[in-house]
Amino acid sequence: MKLPRDLSGEALVKHLCKRWEYTKIHQVGSHIILQTEKPSSHRIAVPAHSPLRIGTLNAILASVAAHKNVAKEEILQGI
């Protein structure tokens, strides 16, 4: 799977909130803190950078995929 090279942090936050049941808790500097309670509590920080660096994007996707028990490719669908 090739990760998108032009994805901004804000676009990823909107997608995770809309489709993956995350809510924006607060923002500390340039990092947006998201949290979900389904299937259990999980909190992640997403940098509000444009574009996100590939390693950062990959780490965020891996964390969400492991928590939601889905593939990383499935999380990127619809962005």
MIMI-432178 format. One line per field, with one value per residue: residue number from 1; residue in three letters; y, z, x of N, C-alpha, C, O in turn. Coordinates in steps of 0.001 Angstrom, whole numbers, plus 500000, padded with zeros to 6 digits. Atoms other than C-alpha are relative to their C-alpha. Example, Ala and Ser with C-alpha at 12.3 -4.5 7.8 and 13.67 -1.06 7.14 Angstrom:
% residues 2
nr = c(1:2)
rest = c(ALA:SER)
n_north = c(498810:498810)
n_up = c(500000:499940)
n_east = c(500890:499180)
ca_north = c(495500:498940)
ca_up = c(507800:507140)
ca_east = c(512300:513670)
c_north = c(501200:501090)
c_up = c(500000:500730)
c_east = c(500900:499230)
o_north = c(501181:502198)
o_up = c(500665:500899)
o_east = c(501936:499739)
//
This chain:
% residues 79
nr = c(1:2:3:4:5:6:7:8:9:10:11:12:13:14:15:16:17:18:19:20:21:22:23:24:25:26:27:28:29:30:31:32:33:34:35:36:37:38:39:40:41:42:43:44:45:46:47:48:49:50:51:52:53:54:55:56:57:58:59:60:61:62:63:64:65:66:67:68:69:70:71:72:73:74:75:76:77:78:79)
rest = c(MET:LYS:LEU:PRO:ARG:ASP:LEU:SER:GLY:GLU:ALA:LEU:VAL:LYS:HIS:LEU:CYS:LYS:ARG:TRP:GLU:TYR:THR:LYS:ILE:HIS:GLN:VAL:GLY:SER:HIS:ILE:ILE:LEU:GLN:THR:GLU:LYS:PRO:SER:SER:HIS:ARG:ILE:ALA:VAL:PRO:ALA:HIS:SER:PRO:LEU:ARG:ILE:GLY:THR:LEU:ASN:ALA:ILE:LEU:ALA:SER:VAL:ALA:ALA:HIS:LYS:ASN:VAL:ALA:LYS:GLU:GLU:ILE:LEU:GLN:GLY:ILE)
n_north = c(498824:498746:498976:498707:499092:498631:500002:499103:500468:499641:500902:501295:499841:499985:501353:500884:499619:500294:501407:500974:499714:499252:498637:499084:499657:498669:499817:499504:499507:500442:501387:500193:501208:500698:501117:500825:500941:501232:500938:499611:498660:499860:498589:499777:498613:499821:498675:499196:499603:500270:501341:500848:500801:501374:500820:499577:500512:501451:500329:499703:501017:501281:499942:500066:501319:501003:499805:500320:501348:499958:499742:498577:499601:499743:498697:498957:499943:498900:498692)
n_up = c(500000:500057:499195:500681:499669:499868:499004:498878:498699:499822:500820:499318:498809:500449:500437:498836:499216:500750:500358:499056:498673:499126:499716:499714:498581:499930:500812:499277:501026:501341:499931:499699:499206:500294:499101:500282:498934:500642:499043:498668:500036:500793:500214:500904:500339:501431:500264:500935:501036:501365:499847:498951:500439:500282:498810:499026:500495:499865:498579:499596:500616:499332:498670:500164:500554:498946:499021:500608:500541:501452:500750:500231:501270:499764:499355:500997:500996:499862:499762)
n_east = c(500847:499264:500665:500108:498903:500499:501064:499744:500444:501411:500814:500008:500838:501401:500349:500076:501180:501227:500193:499452:500556:499099:500439:498912:500011:499417:498813:498844:499085:500394:500459:501419:500176:501246:500294:501169:500363:500451:500568:499539:499427:498779:499711:498874:499674:499778:499453:500785:499060:500426:500548:499443:498869:500414:499816:501006:501279:499978:500124:501381:500856:499734:500609:501462:500333:499859:501065:501297:499882:500203:498771:499714:500607:501423:500120:499783:501078:500939:499359)
ca_north = c(500000:503410:506130:509507:512110:515183:514379:517110:516524:518353:516161:513011:514304:515017:511528:509767:511740:511194:507546:505948:507411:509551:512885:515901:516390:519426:520843:521371:523587:521990:518587:517638:515094:512551:509958:507090:504814:502083:499259:500633:503896:505004:508396:509619:512858:514038:516877:519691:519792:519925:517504:514843:513080:509506:507899:509914:509003:505347:505303:506935:504511:501523:502643:503173:499925:497902:499439:499029:495601:496524:496917:500255:500298:500222:503317:505292:504493:507537:510230)
ca_up = c(500000:499044:501571:500325:500235:500410:503374:505999:509704:509695:506868:508764:511945:510082:508556:511861:513600:510859:510015:512923:515956:517314:518967:519198:522874:522643:520899:522409:520162:516733:517962:517927:520581:519561:521702:521161:523567:521025:521495:524435:525367:522914:522631:519827:518903:515291:514217:512456:509741:506009:504669:507328:507129:505867:509019:511223:509065:509066:512883:513362:510929:512603:516019:514859:512850:515815:518138:515729:514541:510833:508095:507521:503956:505282:507397:504384:502270:501686:502319)
ca_east = c(500000:501356:500555:499316:502085:499827:497559:497299:496841:493502:492167:493178:491509:488250:488294:488995:486242:483673:484263:486138:484279:487117:486377:488650:489499:491793:494824:498255:500369:500319:499095:495421:494452:491786:490049:487644:485810:484982:485903:487929:489605:492297:493980:496254:497990:497885:500194:498347:501010:500515:501550:502081:505416:505175:506567:504204:501200:502211:502541:499110:497474:499169:497937:494343:494343:495591:493004:490072:491332:491287:493901:495644:494307:490737:491336:492552:489484:487336:489935)
c_north = c(501235:501059:501311:500967:501420:500135:500908:499380:500282:499078:498617:500046:499967:498602:499054:500316:499572:498499:499006:500321:500589:501372:500831:500450:501425:500069:500610:500426:499576:498559:499926:498659:499420:498842:499268:499097:498659:499334:500231:501387:500012:501472:500114:501493:500060:501392:500734:500560:499689:500016:499285:499240:498540:499108:500318:499453:498497:499582:500242:498935:498640:499962:499864:498614:498916:500112:499577:498609:499928:500220:501507:500509:500374:501373:501121:500120:501177:501352:500732)
c_up = c(500000:500763:499227:500493:500296:501041:501167:501292:500235:499206:500647:501236:499618:499617:501193:500860:499307:499854:501084:501453:500982:500241:500346:501453:500195:499094:500865:498966:498627:499995:500458:500704:499717:500967:499517:501200:499430:499287:501431:499867:499246:499691:499098:499783:498515:499785:498961:498920:498624:499100:501198:499432:499916:501231:501074:499610:500187:501461:500505:499449:500674:501369:499925:499503:501067:501013:499457:499376:498516:499331:499800:498720:500193:500643:498974:498965:500288:500312:498693)
c_east = c(500889:499211:499924:501073:499515:498893:500377:499482:498530:499077:499913:499114:498523:499542:499848:498782:498709:499750:500391:499662:501003:499393:501228:499864:500521:501218:501092:501031:499511:499520:498551:499850:498616:499823:498767:499751:499557:501163:500474:500630:501327:500190:501221:500191:500315:500568:499154:500924:499433:501223:500623:501189:499555:500122:498976:498632:499919:499814:498576:499062:500191:499333:498480:499590:500089:498865:498635:499976:499621:501358:500195:499349:498539:499801:500139:498881:499081:500621:500111)
o_north = c(501342:501290:501617:501042:502254:501096:500772:498473:499447:498706:497990:499093:499276:498196:498273:499412:499090:498031:497902:499774:500317:501880:500341:501063:502257:499091:501582:499578:499908:497959:500471:497635:500098:498256:499865:498809:497770:500005:499731:501951:499172:502141:499413:502288:499277:502373:500136:501759:498825:501066:499707:498845:498106:498322:499416:498906:497979:498624:499441:498431:497915:498933:499110:498047:498029:499100:498958:498154:499048:500462:502273:501663:501290:502040:502149:501115:501373:502346:501853)
o_up = c(500811:500483:498443:501691:500753:500996:501748:501274:500788:499692:500631:501504:500264:499956:501250:501431:499955:500052:501127:502354:502181:499399:500954:501828:500792:498438:501585:498343:498226:498926:501498:500203:499893:501448:498960:501975:500182:498471:502372:498774:499483:499240:499299:499944:498008:500158:497982:498642:498471:498950:501731:498266:500652:501509:501758:500448:500619:501737:501279:500171:500889:501764:500690:499985:501122:501487:500168:498918:498088:500007:499776:498650:499541:500374:499083:498242:501423:500475:498654)
o_east = c(501809:498035:500823:501345:500297:498125:501454:498650:497813:498009:498854:498382:497735:498431:498899:498172:497780:498629:499848:500297:500931:498651:502180:498865:499839:501578:500862:501670:498396:499406:498181:500314:497604:500793:497846:500663:499158:501795:499858:500678:502195:499260:502214:499265:501118:499924:498709:500903:498570:501847:501649:501177:498669:499216:498492:497915:498889:499093:498051:498202:499219:498785:497879:498609:499237:498349:497844:498928:498875:502358:499231:498926:498038:498801:499470:498822:498648:499913:500619)
//
